[in-house]
Amino acid sequence: MQYRWYIVILICILQVGQACGLVEITGGWSFEGNGEFSSHGVSEVSGCGSDPSITLGITSTSSICNGGNISDLKIGSQAITITVGGYQLTAGYDGEVRSSINGRGTGATTAFVGATATGLSTGGDSYDIFGSADISTDGYLSGTGIGEASASGTSQYRVIKIGTPSEVWGQVAGMSELRMDGRSSDSLASTGGYENGLHTESRVRKTISGETVSGKEMASSTSRINSYASVINEARINVSSSGTAESGGWVPGFSQTKEQMRNENVASSSTGDLWGYVEANGYLDAADVSAILESTASMDNSLYVSGSPATYAASTQSSSAVRTYAETWVRNASWGSAAREGNRTAREWGNLSDLGSGAHMYEPGADAVSFGNIRMIIDYQDDPVLSTGFMKLDTYAEATKNKTAMAGSIIGYTGDGTMYYQDDDMLNTAGFVGGLDHHSWIAAGRQFADTSALLGRAYVETNPQGNESLIQPWRADTSSDPNVAWSRTEGSFRNPS
């Protein structure tokens, strides 16, 4: 028997408080289900005095206990605008979420598309405004069965403190997918409690005196895309996330015309395609992968920016199964963040075609780990005045000696990155340019190791002269247990020295 529901929600809220409130919802959401299922969704507007908050989204969840067959689908769009208590809040989404799970085991899968927006009054003329937007999937499975989840679309938020320049905004657009396959009663598969997908958040705060203890306004922005999967015993998982996450914010002292992704006091952006696969085929065999692309910016008692794509793969084999396998990639990546205050600016940005890590086992008693990452960090503080920067391109691989085990990580082949701090008195910069071939590779059964740290150019420059450093350490060792290969390009500056 099949059932079908179509639900349209219209919400009207009348608030009585310190100010008149306007609430608008456009659109709605629809739900479709087949077979036995469990389903829920949420659209919420709340306000108390001058502390309004919005949570708006669609959620699909399917779960079973000791067997069952459940599926769920929701498609829809909504937008809400509130003007209340001295704040203007906006949130919206347009998306599709699916979840399903079937088999003899126990587990759940969840998909979500949504956003939050909040304005808090914290005494006197102080306040705290923040928001977040997400497209995500997650799940777990114990025993035999298939669990799947997918989320796609867009979500966004905006919060304005009326009568001031203070504002935060953010948006995500893309997709997240998950598939778990448990092949025995002992199978364990999960996303490790992590939400795979796209996330962005931003925040601006003014304290009751208009200053923090260090005399600075506070703001932050973070944008990331991530994928995570873990299996034990006989199980497999595919995970993927792709799209763009970006956000920013302007602080109370901002005095220019606002231009989104051009002149915020804090801003961050991440765009890319992330993928991971893990496979275990015997008792006490295990594998896991993690991939992340993240950028962040903050302004409080310092200016801070960072950006990093990173991958990690690990596997261990106890059984005589054919193989235990872990592999993950970040592809077509671009990222960037900025923190600005008056004449001071800290920025970093980069792009990369490929970053991957793998760990493959083919006999009992074998273990392997690999990871690769690019890391770019700028930090400035003014008491005492100090500008520091650090960048790293890093690959690492290890595998059990004399075992049929392979591990490797690679950064390349096209990409570049730049970071700098600038004010009226100094300009400090560092970066890397093209021709990338950073890799580390171990084939322990053949006593083979290979590592490389090649690139077109790496540079560090300070003006006036400060401390500058560029190094390229490496190691390859097949006599040790585990066999190890790693190399990196590392640059840093410190000014004044």
C-alpha positions, 0 to 999 in steps of 0.5 A, spaced: 500 500 500 502 506 498 500 513 502 501 520 499 501 526 503 501 534 500 502 539 506 502 546 505 503 551 511 502 558 512 504 561 519 502 568 521 504 570 528 502 576 532 507 579 537 506 584 542 512 587 545 517 592 545 516 593 538 511 592 532 513 585 528 513 583 521 513 576 519 512 573 512 513 566 509 513 565 502 512 558 499 512 552 503 514 545 503 511 538 500 512 531 503 511 524 499 512 517 502 512 510 500 511 504 505 512 504 512 516 510 514 518 516 520 518 523 518 518 530 520 520 537 518 521 544 522 519 551 520 519 555 526 519 563 528 520 565 535 521 571 539 521 574 546 522 581 548 527 583 543 531 577 542 528 574 535 530 567 532 528 563 526 530 556 524 527 554 518 528 548 514 526 541 511 529 534 514 528 527 512 529 522 517 528 514 516 530 509 522 529 502 523 530 497 529 532 490 528 529 490 521 524 494 517 524 498 510 523 506 510 523 511 505 522 519 505 522 524 501 521 532 502 521 537 496 520 545 498 522 552 499 520 557 504 523 564 506 521 568 512 523 576 514 522 578 521 522 586 523 522 585 531 525 588 537 530 592 533 532 587 528 531 584 521 532 577 520 531 573 514 532 566 512 530 561 507 531 555 503 529 551 496 531 544 497 530 536 496 531 531 502 531 524 501 532 518 506 531 511 506 534 505 510 532 497 509 534 490 512 535 486 518 539 491 522 538 497 526 540 504 524 538 511 521 539 516 516 538 524 516 538 529 510 537 537 512 537 543 508 536 549 512 538 556 516 538 560 522 538 567 524 538 570 531 539 577 534 540 577 542 540 584 546 545 583 551 544 589 556 544 596 554 546 598 547 550 591 546 547 585 542 549 579 539 547 577 531 549 571 528 546 565 523 548 559 519 546 555 513 547 548 512 546 542 507 547 536 510 547 528 511 549 523 516 547 516 519 549 510 522 547 502 521 549 496 525 548 489 522 545 488 515 542 493 511 542 499 506 542 506 508 542 512 504 541 520 504 541 526 500 540 533 500 541 538 495 539 545 494 540 552 497 539 556 504 541 563 506 540 567 512 541 575 514 541 579 520 541 586 521 541 590 527 537 596 525 540 603 526 547 600 526 552 598 520 552 591 524 550 585 519 551 578 518 549 574 512 551 567 509 549 562 504 550 555 501 548 551 495 550 544 493 549 537 495 551 532 500 550 524 499 551 518 503 550 510 502 551 505 507 552 498 506 552 493 512 553 486 509 553 482 516 550 482 523 557 484 526 557 490 521 558 497 523 558 503 519 557 511 520 559 518 519 562 518 526 557 523 529 559 528 523 554 532 519 557 531 511 555 537 507 556 544 507 556 549 513 557 556 513 556 561 519 557 568 521 557 573 528 558 580 530 558 582 537 558 589 541 559 588 548 555 593 553 561 598 553 561 598 546 568 594 547 571 588 549 576 587 554 581 588 549 578 594 546 576 591 539 569 589 536 568 582 535 566 578 529 567 571 525 566 567 519 567 560 517 565 556 511 566 549 510 565 543 506 566 536 509 565 528 508 567 523 513 565 515 513 567 509 518 566 502 517 568 496 522 567 489 520 563 487 513 561 494 511 562 499 505 560 507 505 560 512 499 560 519 501 560 526 497 559 533 498 560 539 493 558 546 492 559 553 495 559 555 502 560 563 504 558 568 509 561 575 512 559 580 517 560 588 518 561 590 525 558 597 528 564 601 526 563 600 519 562 606 515 563 605 508 557 602 503 557 595 504 559 590 498 558 583 499 564 579 499 568 585 498 569 589 504 566 585 510 570 586 516 570 578 516 568 574 510 570 566 508 568 562 502 569 555 500 568 551 494 569 544 491 567 537 490 569 532 496 568 524 495 570 518 500 569 511 500 571 506 505 570 498 505 571 492 510 570 485 508 572 481 514 571 481 522 575 486 525 577 490 519 576 497 519 577 503 515 575 511 515 576 517 511 575 524 512 576 530 507 575 537 509 575 544 505 575 550 510 576 557 511 575 562 517 576 569 519 575 573 526 576 580 529 577 581 536 583 582 539 587 580 533 585 579 526 586 572 524 584 568 517 586 561 515 584 556 510 585 549 509 583 543 504 585 536 507 584 529 506 585 523 511 585 515 510 586 510 514 585 502 514 587 496 518 586 488 516 585 483 521 582 478 517 584 474 511 579 478 506 581 480 499 582 487 501 580 493 506 580 500 503 580 507 504 580 513 499 578 520 499 579 526 495 578 534 494 577 536 487 576 543 484 577 547 490 577 554 492 577 558 498 579 564 501 577 569 507 579 576 510 579 580 516 579 587 516 579 593 521 580 600 519 587 600 515 589 593 517 587 587 512 589 580 513 587 575 507 588 568 504 586 565 498 587 559 494 585 554 489 587 546 487 585 541 482 586 535 486 588 533 493 587 525 495 589 520 500 588 512 500 590 506 505 589 499 502 590 493 505 591 486 502 593 481 508 592 480 515 596 484 520 597 490 515 595 497 517 596 504 513 595 511 514 596 517 509 594 524 509 595 531 505 593 538 507 595 545 505 594 550 511 595 558 510 594 562 517 595 569 518 595 572 525 595 580 527 595 583 534 597 590 536 599 589 543 604 589 542 604 590 534 606 583 531 604 580 524 605 572 523 604 568 517 604 560 516 603 556 510 604 548 509 603 543 503 604 537 507 603 529 505 604 523 509 604 516 508 605 510 513 604 502 512 606 496 516 613 493 514 613 487 509 606 487 509 602 487 502 599 494 504 599 501 500 598 508 503 599 515 499 597 522 499 598 527 493 597 534 492 597 537 485 597 538 479 595 545 478 593 550 484 596 556 487 595 560 494 596 567 497 596 570 504 598 577 506 597 582 512 597 589 510 597 596 514 600 603 513 607 601 516 608 594 513 606 589 508 608 581 509 606 576 504 607 569 502 604 564 497 606 558 492 605 558 485 603 552 480 607 546 478 605 542 484 607 535 485 607 534 492 606 526 494 608 521 499 607 513 497 609 507 501 608 500 498 610 496 504 610 489 501 615 491 495 619 495 500 618 501 496 617 509 498 617 515 494 616 522 496 616 529 493 615 536 494 615 540 487 612 546 485 613 552 481 615 557 486 614 558 494 615 565 497 615 569 503 617 577 503 616 582 509 617 589 508 620 592 512 624 586 513 622 581 518 624 574 520 622 570 513 623 562 513 622 557 507 624 550 508 622 543 505 624 537 509 622 530 507 623 523 510 623 516 506 624 510 510 623 502 509 627 500 514 623 502 520 616 499 522 612 502 520 615 504 513 614 512 512 614 517 507 613 524 508 615 531 505 612 538 505 614 545 503 613 550 509 614 558 509 613 563 515 614 570 517 614 574 523 614 582 523 617 585 527 622 580 528 
